[in-house]
Amino acid sequence: MSEQIFHDSTSDRTYRARRISGRIVIYGILIVWAIISIFPIFWTITTSFKMAPDVMKGNMVPWWDYTPKWLGWRSLGLSPDTIGNESTVREEFLKRFWNSAVVAVSSSLIAVALGSMAAYGLSRFSYRFGFMRNSDISFFFLSQLILPPVVLALPFLVLYKSLGMLDTRIGLILLYTLTVLPIVIWIMRDQFGSIPTELEEAALVDGLSIWGAFLTIILPIAAPGMVASFILSLVLTWNEYFFAALLTSSHAKTLPVMVASQTGSQGISWWSMAALSFAAILPLIVIGVLLERFIIKGMAAGAVK
Amino acid sequence: MSSEGDLLHVVTADQISDRRRRFGKTIVWGSAGLLFLVAFLQAADHNGWLDIGFETWRPTLYAYVLWGICLCAAQVIERGEHGKRTLFVLPATLFVVSMVVFPLLFGLVIAFSDWNLSSPDGRQFNGLDNVRQMWTDPFYWNALKNMVYYTLAIIVEYAIAFGLALLLNAEIRARKFFRVAFLLPLMLSPVAVSWMIGKSMLENRFGPIARLLRELGVENPSFFSTPEVARMMIMLMDAWTYIPFMMIMILAGLQAIPRELNEAAEVDGASVWRKFWEITFPLMLPVSITAILIRIIFKLKLADIIINVTSGGPGGATDSVTSFIFREYRDRSNVGYGTLLAIVYLIIIAAAMTILIKAVDRWMRPRY
């Protein structure tokens, strides 16, 4: 081998060094933030398999400094040895879980249906309801976002009481639909705005009615936006605590209310709380991991015009 | 998108007979009449003039729903194609109006009364007593002041979110993994977060963070005993859940910036720092403002974490307005006072948001 003739110039070499150190910094920050984001979830999962001494000693890594036990899950009646038996706690948990699921899914569905229709109408036709024109109607819908839930909470408490709708799922569903409707309309308005009107024009020429064109031509194209707004609504309604805590007591209580009611009474028996919390967040973690791109699409819709 | 013109041109030639039109009018007014009749009967029953034996006000609700359906149907019956277009917006409008406007008007009535739901007396009109009580209630003003602090924390959240979005937008491997990992906190319910972080990780004796601080030499770390630290902890927990939200909006904005601009600046020899301040940041201003405004709206609803972690303590130092009203109702079950506080809060934030939006609008589009 002869001596190397061509060298990188000094400026190129400093560039490479800078680039590598830049990479290290970027990945360093990314990894640190990933740990910040994931550690509480990891902590909750591992704690649900701990026993009292493990909690006191602050053991963290399973199989390395403690042996996982089913203690927390047994108290929920969800561990392998109790899953076949009768368990009142599990029944309670499953009832709350079912309530949450019913309320979240149906209110999101209603919101997506109502919101898509309204957004479509607003993006295609000009309306006049009295002094309200299209932009006023849009503003009316979006301004509901500013309305803090606490303003509606107490009037609804009284109204529902006189209507006999306290502690019913339908009452919660209606309120939740109201809270997510502006977000759905926002996302869907963006979605419909990006679909050219020529599509409907062609469909109308071919003899479809306007609703026929909407249902058979436009909705399939707007499906990704609908999925995105549905999932965002699902996240918000599944996690909602404030209305549920005020308006439900025994029958229609949702999962967050159950989790909240347990936190005070448990003391240091962290394992059962951890199991309960983890069971409550698991569905959304699954949705988050699997459907991440829809969530991002939904949130990005309003951002970029 | 806010154009007022007919975006979709449809020529309609509807032959609507007079009978059809009359039928439409009949069902609307008929159902409205039914609604008033039922409401009147119920009111009479409620006040004891008549004895029909209604248990709840549900019949009125059903009559109202029937009227809503008739109104929607009448649109098509009376106006044909034009009615079908109205039908897109009408259901949502009716829904929102009945779910927001009526309760708000009703709330205005309760706000000026003393109404303890558990007492048998029912509603007592008490004029401006609630206002006077609010004026001298230090906890309410304290909660409002806390909301200002909580809202100001958004600036820091924004800076962090922007930084993370820039990193995610850089050429990195495993971008999808990082994106999912960063997004996860947003998916968790605040109630679960308040246990996971507030009650267990920040526990004074066994929590991992207290342990870490003790390792670092802090004696007796406690997170919720002094007002400043407790408030800071609430801010941190809330930031942890919502930074991903801003981050994703900003990331979407960053990805929409055309590459050519950055390439041109590179050719001109701009440093990374100048490229950021003179290209990326100015181009990101509209997106940033949207993200911050939405974040403020969400922040003003902050309550779940406070209710579950500190329940306002120590001494109301961490209270947000929502959590304060929640406790006020829980402790005394007085609907009237709580509603007044909520309505005052609504007026304050509606005014503040309007001013903010107008100011931003003027600043973004200066008229010379």
Interface residues (C-beta under 8 A of the other chain):
Chain A: I26 Y27 I29 L30 W33 A34 I36 S37 I38 P40 I41 W43 T44 T47 V55 M56 G58 M60 L114 G115 M117 A118 Y120 G121 L122 S123 R124 F125 S126 Y127 F129 R133 N134 S135 I137 S138 F140 F141 Q144 L145 I146 L147 P148 P149 V150 V151 L152 A153 L154 P155 F156 L157 V158 L159 K161 S162 L163 G164 M165 L174 L175 T177 L178 L181 I185 R189 D190 G193 T197 E200 E201 L204 S209 I210 W211 F214 V235 W238 N239 Y241 F242 A245 L246 L255 P256 V257 V259 A260 T263 I268 W270 M273 A274 S277 A280 I281 L284 I285 I287 G288 V289 E292 I295 I296 M299 A300 G302 A303 V304 K305
Chain B: M1 S2 S3 E4 G5 D6 L7 L8 H9 V10 E55 T56 W57 R58 L61 E81 K84 R85 T86 L87 F88 V89 P91 A92 T93 F95 V96 M99 V100 P103 L104 F106 G107 I110 W115 L117 G163 L164 L167 L168 A170 I172 K176 F177 F178 R179 V180 A181 F182 L183 L184 P185 L186 M187 L188 S189 P190 V191 A192 V193 S194 W195 M196 I197 K199 S200 M201 F206 P208 R211 W240 P244 F245 I248 M249 I250 L251 A252 G253 A256 P286 V287 T290 A291 I294 I297 L300 K301 A303 D304 I307 N308 V321 T322 I325 F326 Y329 V335 G338 T339 A342 I343 Y345 L346 I349 A350 M353
